[in-house]
Amino acid sequence: MPILTKANIIGRITRRDLVFEPQLDQFQLQTHSVDLRLGFSFMLPKVWEMEKVGRVAINIDPLSGFDKKYYQTIELKPGQYFEVLPKEFVIVSTLETLKIPPDIMGVLYPRSSVNRRGLSVDLTGIVDAGYKGKLIIPIRNNTESQVIRVYPGERFCQIVFYTLNGETQVRTSRYDGVNKSQVGVVREESEIEMKLIREGKVDSLKRSYKI
C-alpha cells in the first residue's frame, strides 16, 4: 500500500477529507508522517474502591476492554505538566481530533526522542479508515527511579497514512467517536462477542458470525 507523503497529506487536508482539529502546524508535518501532540487528559488506573463490604481491590476483567470507570481522570490546564512516576502506566489522549477518509488508514509509531527519555508509547497499531475522534494511547515510564515530566502539547507519537485499494465501511470508535448511533452498534457487537467468549462458546461465535 502506498504511503502518503507530505505533499499528499497537505493535499488531503486542503480538500478537507483528512481533518485535524486543531489544525496542524509546521513542526508536525514530516516527510511521510504526522507528529501528534499530547492532550490534556491523563487517566490513571484505579487499584481499589469502596463497596458495602469495605475497601476492595479492583479486578479488571481482561475481556471487558477499556472502561473509563476503572481510571481516575486528571485534566490539566494550559501551563501545567504531568510527571509520570517510575514504572507507572498512564493512558493519554492526543490533542488532535482526527477525521480520516474511508480510503486511507493510519499506523501509529512512537517517536524515538520520546523513547530515549525512557517513556514508551505502548500502542503501535492501526487507526481504521473512516475513524473520527481523538486517539487514546497508553504510555509507560520504563525507568527504575527516574520521574519523567511530560507537557500537554508536546509531540509524542507519529502517524503514517496508507492508501487502500478501495473504500471501507466507516466504524466510529466506541470510546471517543462523533457518530453516537454507530458507537452504540459497535458497543453492542463487542458485548455479544465478549459474552460468548466468557461462556466458552468460541465455536458458536465463529459459526454465527461468519464473514
URDA-V555445 format. One record per residue. RES is the residue in one letter. PHI is phi in degrees with one decimal (NA if undefined). PSI is psi in degrees with one decimal (none if undefined). NEAR is the number of other ideal C-beta (glycine too) atoms within 8 Angstrom. Layout:
BEGIN
<<RES,PHI,PSI,NEAR> <RES,PHI,PSI,NEAR>>
END
This chain:
BEGIN
<<M,NA,129.8,6> <P,-64.0,143.6,5> <I,-95.0,137.1,8> <L,-71.6,129.0,12> <T,-86.8,175.8,8> <K,-55.7,-43.8,9> <A,-64.3,-40.9,6> <N,-62.6,-43.5,9> <I,-62.7,-44.9,13> <I,-61.5,-40.8,9> <G,-61.8,-42.9,8> <R,-64.4,-40.9,12> <I,-65.0,-41.0,11> <T,-61.9,-38.6,6> <R,-78.3,-8.8,7> <R,68.5,22.9,6> <D,-98.0,-10.4,6> <L,-120.9,116.9,13> <V,-123.7,135.6,9> <F,-124.3,127.5,11> <E,-127.8,120.3,7> <P,-66.7,163.5,5> <Q,-61.9,152.4,5> <L,-68.0,154.8,8> <D,-113.2,174.7,5> <Q,-67.1,-21.2,4> <F,-73.6,-22.5,6> <Q,-87.3,-27.3,11> <L,-81.8,119.6,10> <Q,-108.2,-177.7,9> <T,-57.5,-41.5,5> <H,-147.0,36.1,8> <S,-160.2,173.4,10> <V,-128.3,127.2,12> <D,-79.9,132.7,12> <L,-101.9,146.2,14> <R,-98.2,150.8,13> <L,-72.9,136.1,13> <G,-84.8,-169.1,10> <F,-100.3,-3.2,9> <S,-101.4,131.8,10> <F,-130.0,129.9,12> <M,-117.4,122.4,12> <L,-105.2,131.6,9> <P,-62.4,133.3,9> <K,-81.5,143.1,9> <V,-109.9,-14.5,5> <W,-153.4,164.1,8> <E,-152.9,162.1,7> <M,-93.8,129.5,6> <E,-126.6,179.9,7> <K,-58.1,-35.3,3> <V,-79.4,-12.8,4> <G,130.8,-157.9,6> <R,-80.6,122.0,6> <V,-127.0,148.8,9> <A,-71.5,146.7,5> <I,-88.6,118.8,9> <N,-108.9,110.5,4> <I,-88.4,124.0,8> <D,-69.6,118.1,5> <P,-61.2,-17.8,4> <L,-86.5,-5.0,7> <S,-82.2,-12.9,7> <G,73.2,-160.1,6> <F,-85.6,124.6,6> <D,-131.7,119.9,7> <K,-63.1,-20.1,8> <K,-67.3,-18.3,4> <Y,-89.5,8.7,8> <Y,-130.0,146.0,10> <Q,-91.4,124.6,6> <T,-98.7,129.7,8> <I,-116.2,123.7,9> <E,-107.3,115.2,7> <L,-86.0,158.9,10> <K,-104.5,159.8,6> <P,-54.4,133.1,5> <G,97.1,-14.6,3> <Q,-90.7,159.3,7> <Y,-128.5,173.1,8> <F,-130.5,127.6,12> <E,-100.8,120.3,8> <V,-90.4,119.4,13> <L,-75.6,159.5,7> <P,-54.2,131.7,9> <K,66.6,7.9,9> <E,-77.9,142.6,9> <F,-109.4,125.8,8> <V,-134.5,142.7,12> <I,-104.9,127.9,13> <V,-120.6,173.0,14> <S,-128.8,158.9,11> <T,-74.4,151.9,14> <L,-65.8,-37.4,11> <E,-83.1,142.3,11> <T,-95.6,128.9,10> <L,-106.1,147.2,14> <K,-131.3,112.2,9> <I,-106.3,132.6,15> <P,-68.1,161.5,10> <P,-73.9,-1.1,9> <D,-109.7,7.9,9> <I,-135.9,154.9,13> <M,-127.8,161.6,11> <G,-118.4,152.9,13> <V,-126.5,128.4,11> <L,-89.1,141.1,15> <Y,-136.9,148.2,10> <P,-73.3,156.6,12> <R,-86.2,136.4,12> <S,-62.0,-32.9,6> <S,-66.0,-30.0,6> <V,-73.5,-43.2,11> <N,-60.2,-36.7,11> <R,-67.2,-20.4,6> <R,-80.6,-6.2,7> <G,94.1,6.6,10> <L,-104.0,124.0,14> <S,-102.8,140.1,9> <V,-95.9,104.3,15> <D,-74.4,-15.4,8> <L,-102.0,108.5,7> <T,-114.8,99.9,8> <G,-151.7,-173.3,6> <I,-89.9,137.1,7> <V,-106.4,114.9,12> <D,-62.1,148.8,9> <A,-58.8,138.7,13> <G,83.1,3.6,12> <Y,-63.5,142.3,12> <K,-133.6,127.6,13> <G,135.2,179.5,12> <K,-77.7,163.4,10> <L,-102.3,132.9,11> <I,-101.1,120.1,9> <I,-132.5,130.6,13> <P,-80.2,140.2,10> <I,-128.5,157.6,15> <R,-146.7,138.8,12> <N,-85.9,111.0,14> <N,-87.4,-2.9,7> <T,-80.4,161.4,9> <E,-82.0,-31.0,5> <S,-145.2,0.3,4> <Q,-98.2,129.2,8> <V,-81.7,133.0,8> <I,-110.9,120.5,11> <R,-93.4,130.6,8> <V,-123.5,152.1,13> <Y,-121.3,130.2,8> <P,-55.2,133.7,14> <G,102.7,-18.1,6> <E,-75.6,151.1,8> <R,-78.1,126.5,11> <F,-131.1,-15.3,14> <C,-150.3,171.5,14> <Q,-135.9,153.0,13> <I,-123.9,133.6,12> <V,-109.6,135.0,11> <F,-105.7,136.7,15> <Y,-120.3,137.9,12> <T,-83.5,142.4,8> <L,-98.5,162.8,11> <N,-71.5,-21.7,3> <G,-158.9,168.1,5> <E,-75.0,152.3,6> <T,-114.5,166.8,10> <Q,-75.3,129.1,5> <V,-72.0,129.5,10> <R,-131.1,110.7,7> <T,-75.7,147.9,14> <S,-56.1,138.2,10> <R,-74.5,-13.3,8> <Y,-100.5,-36.2,8> <D,-147.3,54.3,8> <G,-100.3,173.9,12> <V,-101.1,-41.1,6> <N,-82.5,92.1,9> <K,-65.1,-33.5,7> <S,-65.9,-39.4,6> <Q,-67.8,-37.3,11> <V,-58.2,-41.4,12> <G,-61.3,-40.0,8> <V,-64.3,-45.9,8> <V,-62.8,-42.3,12> <R,-62.7,-42.8,9> <E,-63.9,-43.6,8> <E,-61.1,-41.9,8> <S,-65.6,-40.7,10> <E,-65.1,-37.8,8> <I,-63.0,-45.5,8> <E,-60.2,-47.8,10> <M,-65.8,-35.1,11> <K,-62.1,-44.8,8> <L,-66.4,-37.0,11> <I,-67.0,-43.5,11> <R,-61.0,-33.4,7> <E,-83.7,0.8,6> <G,74.4,21.3,5> <K,-102.4,51.7,8> <V,-65.9,-39.7,8> <D,-61.2,-41.3,6> <S,-64.5,-40.1,8> <L,-59.8,-46.4,11> <K,-64.9,-36.8,8> <R,-70.4,-41.2,7> <S,-77.8,-24.0,6> <Y,-125.0,52.9,6> <K,-66.8,150.5,5> <I,-68.5,none,1>>
END
